[in-house]
Amino acid sequence: MKTSKMCKVSGGGLPTGFEAKIDVTIDYEGVSEDQIAAWATSHLIINAQRLLRSKTTAELNELAKTGFELNAALVGTRKAVDVNKAYKSSFAGMTREEQLAQIAELEADLKNENDDSTEVENE
């Protein structure tokens, strides 16, 4: 399988104002599906990291427990950038009991964080 894409080459050590448009073809012969998926995932992980950096530490701590799912089809679109909306949607999809358990867990985590910060201040 091969894919082609036109790209612009400029900047770096090239003369100011110089630009060349080059049709680049990527030949995937001899590459496994796992290798292709790993390449695609590395790009998506970088995008996910950018999205997640805008969150609070409390939100990140919660996502460290629950995980974060990024729809590859939405990367680069406005739909992909709203982590809060995705989290709220996940919460909305829970049963009432699951929501209450989630709230209790968050409250316990908050209490533990407060207890931990008090211990540090007292030392």
C-alpha positions as CSV (number, residue, x, y, z in Angstrom):
1,M,0.0,0.0,0.0
2,K,1.2,3.5,-0.8
3,T,-0.2,6.9,0.2
4,S,0.8,10.3,-1.3
5,K,0.5,13.8,0.0
6,M,1.7,17.2,-1.3
7,C,3.8,19.0,1.3
8,K,5.4,22.4,1.4
9,V,9.1,22.6,2.3
10,S,10.4,25.9,3.6
11,G,12.2,27.5,6.6
12,G,15.0,25.8,8.5
13,G,18.3,26.4,6.8
14,L,16.7,27.2,3.4
15,P,16.9,30.8,2.0
16,T,14.2,33.2,3.3
17,G,11.2,33.1,1.2
18,F,12.1,29.9,-0.6
19,E,9.4,27.3,-0.8
20,A,9.0,24.0,-2.7
21,K,5.9,21.9,-3.0
22,I,6.8,18.2,-3.2
23,D,4.5,15.2,-3.7
24,V,5.7,12.7,-1.0
25,T,4.8,9.0,-1.4
26,I,4.9,6.7,1.6
27,D,5.4,3.0,0.7
28,Y,4.1,0.7,3.4
29,E,5.4,-2.5,1.8
30,G,6.8,-4.8,4.4
31,V,5.3,-2.9,7.3
32,S,2.9,-4.7,9.7
33,E,-0.5,-3.4,10.7
34,D,0.8,-3.2,14.2
35,Q,3.7,-0.9,13.1
36,I,1.2,1.4,11.3
37,A,-1.1,1.5,14.3
38,A,1.9,2.4,16.5
39,W,2.8,5.3,14.3
40,A,-0.7,6.5,14.1
41,T,-1.1,6.2,17.9
42,S,2.1,8.2,18.7
43,H,0.6,11.1,16.8
44,L,-2.8,10.7,18.6
45,I,-1.1,10.4,22.0
46,I,0.7,13.8,21.4
47,N,-2.7,15.3,20.6
48,A,-4.2,13.8,23.7
49,Q,-1.4,15.2,25.8
50,R,-2.1,18.7,24.4
51,L,-5.8,18.3,25.3
52,L,-5.1,17.0,28.7
53,R,-2.7,19.8,29.7
54,S,-5.6,22.2,29.8
55,K,-7.2,20.2,32.7
56,T,-6.9,20.8,36.4
57,T,-4.8,18.5,38.6
58,A,-8.0,17.1,40.1
59,E,-9.4,16.3,36.6
60,L,-6.1,14.7,35.6
61,N,-6.0,12.6,38.8
62,E,-9.5,11.3,38.0
63,L,-8.6,10.6,34.4
64,A,-5.5,8.7,35.7
65,K,-7.9,6.3,37.3
66,T,-10.6,6.1,34.7
67,G,-8.5,6.6,31.5
68,F,-9.3,8.8,28.6
69,E,-10.6,7.7,25.3
70,L,-9.8,9.8,22.2
71,N,-11.8,9.1,19.0
72,A,-9.2,9.0,16.2
73,A,-11.7,10.2,13.7
74,L,-12.2,13.4,15.6
75,V,-8.6,14.4,16.1
76,G,-8.0,17.8,14.6
77,T,-11.6,18.8,14.9
78,R,-13.3,20.9,17.5
79,K,-15.1,17.8,18.8
80,A,-11.8,16.3,19.9
81,V,-10.8,19.1,22.1
82,D,-13.5,19.2,24.7
83,V,-12.3,16.8,27.4
84,N,-14.8,18.2,29.9
85,K,-17.7,17.5,27.6
86,A,-16.5,13.9,27.0
87,Y,-16.1,13.4,30.8
88,K,-19.6,14.8,31.4
89,S,-21.0,12.6,28.7
90,S,-19.4,9.6,30.3
91,F,-20.9,10.6,33.7
92,A,-24.3,11.2,32.1
93,G,-24.2,7.7,30.7
94,M,-23.8,6.1,34.1
95,T,-26.6,4.8,36.2
96,R,-27.6,6.8,39.3
97,E,-25.8,4.3,41.5
98,E,-22.6,4.6,39.4
99,Q,-22.8,8.4,39.5
100,L,-23.2,8.4,43.3
101,A,-20.2,6.0,43.6
102,Q,-18.2,8.3,41.4
103,I,-19.1,11.3,43.5
104,A,-18.2,9.5,46.7
105,E,-14.8,8.4,45.2
106,L,-14.1,12.0,44.1
107,E,-15.0,13.3,47.6
108,A,-12.7,10.7,49.2
109,D,-9.9,11.7,46.9
110,L,-10.4,15.3,47.7
111,K,-10.4,14.5,51.5
112,N,-7.2,12.5,51.0
113,E,-5.5,15.3,49.1
114,N,-6.4,17.7,51.8
115,D,-5.2,15.3,54.5
116,D,-1.9,14.8,52.6
117,S,-1.3,18.6,52.2
118,T,-2.0,19.1,56.0
119,E,0.6,16.4,56.8
120,V,3.2,18.2,54.6
121,E,2.5,21.6,56.3
122,N,2.9,20.0,59.8
123,E,6.3,18.4,59.0
